[in-house]
Amino acid sequence: MKNENFFFDGRTPLEVMAQGGMISLYETYRRIEQIHCGELMGK
């Protein structure tokens, strides 16, 4: 799904991973994991 936060900027996680290198892959994983764990909820 498209995501409107500052990192994804309206792109899907798959788009971010496809357009970047290993750093984009890691950052995408990290941010999804944070959302999954509730660390970014309400921010």
DOTI-700857 format. One record per residue: residue in three letters; x, y, z of N, C-alpha, C in turn. Coordinates in steps of 0.02 Angstrom, whole numbers. Example, Ala and Ser with C-alpha at 12.3 -4.5 7.8 and 13.67 -1.06 7.14 Angstrom:
// DOTI-700857
R  sedo     n_x     n_y     n_z    ca_x    ca_y    ca_z     c_x     c_y     c_z
R   Ala     660    -284     390     615    -225     390     660    -165     390
R   Ser     642    -112     354     684     -53     357     645       2     394
// end
This chain:
// DOTI-700857
R  sedo     n_x     n_y     n_z    ca_x    ca_y    ca_z     c_x     c_y     c_z
R   Met      41     -59       0       0       0       0      44      63       0
R   Lys      18     114     -31      54     178     -30      56     204      42
R   Asn     110     238      58     120     263     125     138     337     120
R   Glu     106     378     160     116     450     156     164     479     207
R   Asn     200     438     246     247     467     294     309     492     257
R   Phe     352     528     293     408     563     261     457     516     225
R   Phe     466     456     249     514     411     217     487     383     151
R   Phe     425     360     151     396     330      91     371     381      41
R   Asp     349     439      64     328     495      22     279     474     -33
R   Gly     227     436     -13     175     416     -60     191     354    -100
R   Arg     249     325     -89     268     264    -125     251     202     -83
R   Thr     248     145    -117     240      82     -81     308      59     -57
R   Pro     310      17      -5     374     -11      16     411     -46     -41
R   Leu     374     -81     -83     405    -117    -139     439     -68    -188
R   Glu     407     -11    -200     437      40    -243     503      66    -213
R   Val     503      79    -149     563     104    -115     619      53    -122
R   Met     604     -10    -108     656     -62    -112     682     -72    -182
R   Ala     638     -66    -232     658     -76    -302     701     -19    -328
R   Gln     691      42    -302     726     100    -327     792     113    -291
R   Gly     804      80    -236     863      94    -197     908      33    -191
R   Gly     959      40    -150    1006     -14    -139     992     -49     -73
R   Met    1043     -77     -44    1036    -114      18    1011     -69      75
R   Ile    1032      -6      75    1010      40     128     934      49     124
R   Ser     906      57      65     834      64      57     798       1      79
R   Leu     825     -56      63     796    -119      84     794    -124     160
R   Tyr     850    -107     193     854    -110     265     807     -59     298
R   Glu     808       3     273     766      55     302     692      38     295
R   Thr     673      10     238     604     -11     228     585     -64     279
R   Tyr     627    -114     286     615    -167     336     608    -137     406
R   Arg     655     -94     424     656     -65     491     592     -25     505
R   Arg     571      14     458     511      56     468     448      14     471
R   Ile     443     -38     430     385     -82     433     384    -119     499
R   Glu     441    -141     522     446    -176     586     425    -130     643
R   Gln     445     -67     641     426     -19     692     350      -9     694
R   Ile     321      -4     635     248       4     631     215     -59     658
R   His     240    -116     639     212    -180     663     216    -184     739
R   Cys     268    -161     768     277    -165     841     243    -107     877
R   Gly     215     -59     840     178      -4     871     221      55     892
R   Glu     284      57     872     328     111     893     313     177     858
R   Leu     285     175     799     272     236     762     198     257     762
R   Met     156     219     796      85     234     797      74     301     832
R   Gly      36     344     799      20     409     828      73     462     819
R   Lys     126     448     782     179     498     772     174     527     704
// end
